[in-house]
Amino acid sequence: MAAALIGMSQAAVADTKIGFVNSDRVMREAAPAVRAQQRLEKEFEKRDQELQRMARDLKTMQEELERDSTTLAESDRRNKERAMNDLNRDFQRKQREFREDLNQRRNEELASVLDKANRSVKDIAEKENYDIIFQEAVYANPRIDITDKVIKALSDAK
């Protein structure tokens, strides 16, 4: 009886179809993920350029202050330091807001891509009779990796 049960479980395992999807690769290479990244870059490009300009201005002010500190009157030096500190505070605030906004938008875009990817994985699993598909694994044999199929399905879906 025990031998029959072992034989049945081996047959069940032999009929099991397993797949693996590399989610990181899908999020880097799939067309919807690439388009989402391009949208984010375009959306935040002006703010990024503004931050870069402010950083250059701060660096210039710092260099001028260091260079001219010995020749400036005390009141002029304090005024320049105050202006530099105000610009630095504004820069830090804008930089923090930029990062928060970018992270929020990136999460929104990636959630949409992830939803599409999960639907593609489910469609592939149903069409090709997979019993289980893993997205996280320490190791997956390349023969069970269906990442390319998922990326292609996402690219074809537009």
Sequence and secondary structure as in RCSB ss.txt:
>XXXX:A:sequence
MAAALIGMSQAAVADTKIGFVNSDRVMREAAPAVRAQQRLEKEFEKRDQELQRMARDLKTMQEELERDSTTLAES
DRRNKERAMNDLNRDFQRKQREFREDLNQRRNEELASVLDKANRSVKDIAEKENYDIIFQEAVYANPRIDITDKV
IKALSDAK
>XXXX:A:secstr
 HHHHHHHHHHHHHH  EEE  HHHHHHHSHHHHHHHHHHHHHHHHHHHHHHHHHHHHHHHHHHHHHHTTTS HH
HHHHHHHHHHHHHHHHHHHHHHHHHHHHHHHHHHHHHHHHHHHHHHHHHHHHTT SEEES  S   GGGB HHHH
HHHHHHH 
